[in-house]
Amino acid sequence: MSDEVLKRVVVAGGSGLVGSRLVETLLHQGTQVTVLSRDPSRLELPSGAQARGYEDLVAVLEGAAAVINLAGASIAGKRWNAAYKRELVDSRVALTTQLVEAMARCTTKPRVLVNASAIGFYGPHDGRRITEADSNGKGFLPSLCAAWEQAADAALKLGIRVVKVRSGVVLSPTGGALAKLVFPVKFFQGAKLGSGQQGFSWIHTDDIVGLYIEAAKNPEWSGPINGTAPRPLTNETFTHLVGARLHRPILPIPAFLTELGVKLLLGEMASEVLEGAFVYPARALELGYAFRFEKAEAALADLLP
Ligand SMILES: NC(=O)c1ccc[n+]([C@@H]2O[C@H](COP(=O)([O-])OP(=O)(O)OC[C@H]3O[C@@H](n4cnc5c(N)ncnc54)[C@H](OP(=O)(O)O)[C@@H]3O)[C@@H](O)[C@H]2O)c1
């Protein structure tokens, strides 16, 4: 892995779940960090980081070593009605385009754009292992991810290296999907969702941050990189591991009942939970990235002490 210290990094959406951990880690490594936010005055950043709005992008991006773009309305934030779907797309595609257009106007352009994407790019799959060589799926989320990645790829024409991190479900101690999964288990209501046989491709927050930083530093990294741990599981196995960790039973609720519950609760988004894929980080491993957490047992022991 690269020992280079990045001088200055701009993190769009650096106030979120992944961004706040990324910002802390970069600062710790001696990097100057500027966080782009829709409301910079509201942010409480660690000392040493600067918050800026999106108005004066050229000046902010000028000469940055790397731009890491994590911004976007939360995919699991609300039910996907037509208006929210538009927000999910615009907050990613239009914002990424805005960043790339500003990079084009910089005198000293950033060397690399590391753009977030999601394993939703592939759509649901059966038990087969999915790598970066697999193609784009069909449906709303695969189309959104493809358009988001295409917007980032526009920076290639400017001579900027582009890496697209197709993130799996980030397991973090401070919220996100793990908190939602743990809540019912803690209150003796844990159950596999639907058949439970769908792939659950997870990654520990330290590793997703590690991948973003390595992608920014290492000139060999380019194109799509799956941001998942090397050992994806089924939803059922993962739920049982959470139960074991919390010393709680997992209820044998019939598949059709949990399936109905998830569909009523989440609407169209339910397919993201009831279907899945076993996504494997082939490129990151080829490039020599050493995962800190390969196995879900170790990740859960760290996150649910
Ligand atoms: N966490 C996961 O499990 C996961 C899985 C797959 C992919 N990803 C992707 O990875 C990226 C980082 O994930 P995360 O969990 O850290 O995301 P997050 O906590 O939801 O934060 C992303 C940031 O995006 C900004 N944002 C929110 N709504 C926006 C909007 N409508 N327009 C522009 N900016 C907006 C916010 O910053 P300000 O309010 O400061 O502007 C927010 O802090 C996201 O793009 C996400 O889709 C995450």
The ligand as a Gaussian input file, in Angstrom:
#p B3LYP/6-31G(d) Opt

LIG

0 1
 N      -23.197000       3.702000       3.636000
 C      -23.409000       2.682000       2.815000
 O      -23.726000       1.539000       3.265000
 C      -23.254000       2.870000       1.323000
 C      -23.446000       1.766000       0.466000
 C      -23.321000       1.966000      -0.906000
 C      -23.002000       3.215000      -1.415000
 N      -22.835000       4.257000      -0.560000
 C      -22.558000       5.587000      -1.127000
 O      -21.364000       6.111000      -0.585000
 C      -21.503000       7.520000      -0.368000
 C      -21.154000       7.827000       1.081000
 O      -22.027000       7.076000       1.907000
 P      -22.516000       7.617000       3.331000
 O      -23.212000       6.492000       3.991000
 O      -21.404000       8.338000       4.020000
 O      -23.584000       8.704000       2.869000
 P      -24.387000       9.730000       3.822000
 O      -24.064000       9.551000       5.252000
 O      -25.824000       9.631000       3.423000
 O      -23.726000      11.126000       3.454000
 C      -23.485000      11.643000       2.198000
 C      -23.417000      13.158000       2.242000
 O      -24.080000      13.589000       1.064000
 C      -24.595000      14.889000       1.278000
 N      -25.975000      14.949000       0.773000
 C      -27.094000      14.398000       1.321000
 N      -28.169000      14.679000       0.574000
 C      -27.716000      15.419000      -0.471000
 C      -28.339000      16.042000      -1.573000
 N      -29.659000      15.953000      -1.763000
 N      -27.553000      16.726000      -2.446000
 C      -26.220000      16.829000      -2.263000
 N      -25.566000      16.282000      -1.219000
 C      -26.314000      15.588000      -0.345000
 C      -24.590000      15.192000       2.775000
 O      -23.647000      16.231000       3.026000
 P      -24.113000      17.772000       3.328000
 O      -25.431000      17.690000       4.039000
 O      -23.010000      18.285000       4.215000
 O      -24.179000      18.452000       2.006000
 C      -24.129000      13.850000       3.385000
 O      -23.276000      14.035000       4.481000
 C      -22.937000       7.885000      -0.718000
 O      -22.967000       8.489000      -1.979000
 C      -23.663000       6.560000      -0.738000
 O      -24.722000       6.504000      -1.664000
 C      -22.945000       4.125000       0.791000

